Amino acid sequence: MATIREIAEKAKVSPGTVSFVLNGKGDQMRISIKTQEKILKIAKDLGYLPPSISARRLRNSEAINIPFITILWTLDTRASLISRFLQGLQHKTLFKSNQFEILIQPYENGKLSELESLRTGNKYNGAIIANASDKDLQYLDNANLKVPIVLYQRHSDKYSTVNVDSKKTGLDVASFLHIKGIKKVGMVIPNLSSQAVARRSQGFIEGIETLGMDNTIIKNGDFSEKGGYEAMEALIKASYPLPEALFFLSDPMAVGAISACHEYGVRIPDDLKIIGHDNDEQTPFTTPALTTVHLPVEEMANACVKQLMGQINQTISTPSNERFETKIIERKSC
């Protein structure tokens, strides 16, 4: 593996300059963009790999070098699912046997490219990226990252992934409602740039068309309880009648909608049936309890770590895709 000194000799700069650039401090140290680009290109050509954070921390210690894994999670309502993600790791063998340590790094959806640590690869040994937007995925496809990556709930030909068949989920919900004899349905979609949400809605629309059901409403709203409340309130106040059932593509929105229904006298499930998605922790405790699609977050979290550790330990050399099944948890709202 190339060293900083070898890169410096080839770039005709000092080892200190190389160190600043490789640690993402080139701008701070007023090193020209041209020199930075030259150093980064030489480092890439020579196959330079920076020392891991754990290696630096334990440089003068006899302790075992434990890999650091970071979980990159978006700063939005989906952060509520990270507790289930961590629960999925809490009782697993790898975590309990101290084979890795975890860092959690929030990021703003659509701005993954601004994470310096992801570009330099000098703060952790591998990353699990959750909830990447289409813009984030485009960046990842074009980037030359220095750390192993696993994408959670996204599809990629370049990186390992752990996901569910979101289109099949939409088809399953349509079939579930059809079996109940429901003819007129609607869908409330969160305002997100998300592969999973897009495929979920696509599957639902295809399902109801195939089954001869009427899709009377498609409504968008903020990915939150407030967004669900406001979307439901707008539907109730509209001049056209409500459908028999509404599929909310997120549980927080469904929870907000239930609150709006109570306030405006819409009876659930008599006047309107509601189904959500994710099986968030609060869903059994709404009134009535929310029917929802169970996303196996805990099992998927374990799979993400196993794939990432395989890359770190070099037992996995090519990207792989692991797919899990969703299931509908029927409760009193539907």
Solvent accessible surface area in square Angstrom, and as a share of the most:
residue,aa,sasa,rsa
1,M,164,0.73
2,A,9,0.07
3,T,66,0.38
4,I,51,0.26
5,R,155,0.56
6,E,86,0.38
7,I,0,0.00
8,A,3,0.02
9,E,120,0.54
10,K,119,0.50
11,A,2,0.01
12,K,175,0.74
13,V,44,0.25
14,S,58,0.37
15,P,52,0.33
16,G,37,0.35
17,T,30,0.17
18,V,0,0.00
19,S,36,0.23
20,F,77,0.32
21,V,7,0.04
22,L,18,0.09
23,N,54,0.28
24,G,27,0.26
25,K,93,0.39
26,G,1,0.01
27,D,103,0.53
28,Q,135,0.60
29,M,86,0.39
30,R,224,0.82
31,I,28,0.14
32,S,63,0.41
33,I,105,0.53
34,K,167,0.71
35,T,34,0.20
36,Q,24,0.11
37,E,107,0.48
38,K,94,0.40
39,I,0,0.00
40,L,88,0.44
41,K,128,0.54
42,I,18,0.09
43,A,4,0.03
44,K,106,0.45
45,D,91,0.47
46,L,67,0.33
47,G,42,0.40
48,Y,19,0.07
49,L,96,0.48
50,P,28,0.17
51,P,60,0.38
52,S,19,0.12
53,I,46,0.23
54,S,0,0.00
55,A,34,0.26
56,R,80,0.29
57,R,128,0.47
58,L,27,0.13
59,R,163,0.59
60,N,150,0.77
61,S,54,0.35
62,E,183,0.82
63,A,58,0.45
64,I,144,0.73
65,N,85,0.44
66,I,35,0.18
67,P,23,0.14
68,F,15,0.06
69,I,1,0.01
70,T,0,0.00
71,I,1,0.00
72,L,0,0.00
73,W,7,0.02
74,T,2,0.01
75,L,126,0.62
76,D,47,0.24
77,T,39,0.22
78,R,16,0.06
79,A,42,0.33
80,S,65,0.42
81,L,15,0.08
82,I,30,0.15
83,S,43,0.28
84,R,11,0.04
85,F,0,0.00
86,L,56,0.28
87,Q,83,0.37
88,G,2,0.02
89,L,4,0.02
90,Q,96,0.43
91,H,132,0.59
92,K,70,0.30
93,T,105,0.61
94,L,33,0.16
95,F,74,0.31
96,K,135,0.57
97,S,57,0.37
98,N,104,0.53
99,Q,79,0.35
100,F,6,0.02
101,E,56,0.25
102,I,44,0.22
103,L,64,0.32
104,I,82,0.42
105,Q,52,0.23
106,P,69,0.44
107,Y,5,0.02
108,E,95,0.43
109,N,43,0.22
110,G,13,0.13
111,K,84,0.36
112,L,0,0.00
113,S,43,0.28
114,E,120,0.54
115,L,24,0.12
116,E,76,0.34
117,S,7,0.04
118,L,0,0.00
119,R,110,0.40
120,T,24,0.14
121,G,6,0.06
122,N,11,0.06
123,K,109,0.46
124,Y,5,0.02
125,N,30,0.16
126,G,0,0.00
127,A,0,0.00
128,I,0,0.00
129,I,0,0.00
130,A,0,0.00
131,N,11,0.06
132,A,0,0.00
133,S,4,0.03
134,D,79,0.41
135,K,135,0.57
136,D,2,0.01
137,L,17,0.09
138,Q,118,0.52
139,Y,46,0.18
140,L,1,0.00
141,D,79,0.41
142,N,119,0.61
143,A,14,0.11
144,N,93,0.48
145,L,32,0.16
146,K,71,0.30
147,V,13,0.08
148,P,36,0.22
149,I,4,0.02
150,V,0,0.00
151,L,1,0.00
152,Y,3,0.01
153,Q,12,0.05
154,R,5,0.02
155,H,40,0.18
156,S,30,0.19
157,D,150,0.78
158,K,83,0.35
159,Y,23,0.09
160,S,3,0.02
161,T,2,0.01
162,V,0,0.00
163,N,1,0.01
164,V,2,0.01
165,D,45,0.23
166,S,4,0.03
167,K,68,0.29
168,K,84,0.36
169,T,2,0.01
170,G,0,0.00
171,L,67,0.33
172,D,48,0.25
173,V,0,0.00
174,A,0,0.00
175,S,45,0.29
176,F,32,0.13
177,L,0,0.00
178,H,70,0.31
179,I,139,0.70
180,K,79,0.34
181,G,46,0.44
182,I,7,0.03
183,K,122,0.51
184,K,100,0.42
185,V,0,0.00
186,G,0,0.00
187,M,0,0.00
188,V,0,0.00
189,I,25,0.13
190,P,2,0.02
191,N,96,0.49
192,L,44,0.22
193,S,51,0.33
194,S,8,0.05
195,Q,35,0.16
196,A,8,0.06
197,V,11,0.06
198,A,59,0.45
199,R,86,0.32
200,R,13,0.05
201,S,13,0.09
202,Q,84,0.38
203,G,0,0.00
204,F,0,0.00
205,I,52,0.26
206,E,64,0.29
207,G,4,0.04
208,I,0,0.00
209,E,120,0.54
210,T,116,0.67
211,L,62,0.31
212,G,60,0.58
213,M,13,0.06
214,D,73,0.38
215,N,52,0.27
216,T,66,0.38
217,I,12,0.06
218,I,86,0.43
219,K,62,0.26
220,N,80,0.41
221,G,9,0.09
222,D,84,0.44
223,F,18,0.07
224,S,19,0.12
225,E,74,0.33
226,K,141,0.60
227,G,2,0.02
228,G,0,0.00
229,Y,49,0.19
230,E,84,0.38
231,A,5,0.04
232,M,0,0.00
233,E,40,0.18
234,A,43,0.33
235,L,1,0.00
236,I,40,0.20
237,K,133,0.56
238,A,33,0.26
239,S,121,0.78
240,Y,108,0.41
241,P,115,0.72
242,L,48,0.24
243,P,4,0.02
244,E,71,0.32
245,A,0,0.00
246,L,0,0.00
247,F,0,0.00
248,F,0,0.00
249,L,1,0.00
250,S,0,0.00
251,D,0,0.00
252,P,3,0.02
253,M,0,0.00
254,A,0,0.00
255,V,31,0.18
256,G,4,0.03
257,A,0,0.00
258,I,6,0.03
259,S,56,0.36
260,A,0,0.00
261,C,0,0.00
262,H,99,0.44
263,E,117,0.53
264,Y,77,0.29
265,G,57,0.55
266,V,18,0.10
267,R,147,0.54
268,I,20,0.10
269,P,43,0.27
270,D,106,0.55
271,D,60,0.31
272,L,0,0.00
273,K,55,0.23
274,I,0,0.00
275,I,0,0.00
276,G,0,0.00
277,H,1,0.00
278,D,10,0.05
279,N,27,0.14
280,D,6,0.03
281,E,97,0.44
282,Q,66,0.29
283,T,0,0.00
284,P,55,0.35
285,F,169,0.70
286,T,24,0.14
287,T,98,0.57
288,P,22,0.14
289,A,19,0.15
290,L,0,0.00
291,T,0,0.00
292,T,0,0.00
293,V,1,0.00
294,H,34,0.15
295,L,5,0.02
296,P,10,0.06
297,V,0,0.00
298,E,45,0.20
299,E,84,0.38
300,M,0,0.00
301,A,0,0.00
302,N,25,0.13
303,A,8,0.06
304,C,0,0.00
305,V,2,0.01
306,K,117,0.49
307,Q,11,0.05
308,L,0,0.00
309,M,10,0.05
310,G,7,0.07
311,Q,40,0.18
312,I,38,0.20
313,N,88,0.45
314,Q,156,0.69
315,T,109,0.64
316,I,55,0.28
317,S,111,0.72
318,T,95,0.55
319,P,74,0.47
320,S,49,0.32
321,N,83,0.42
322,E,70,0.31
323,R,120,0.44
324,F,46,0.19
325,E,118,0.53
326,T,21,0.12
327,K,124,0.52
328,I,45,0.23
329,I,45,0.23
330,E,99,0.45
331,R,51,0.18
332,K,153,0.65
333,S,0,0.00
334,C,13,0.08
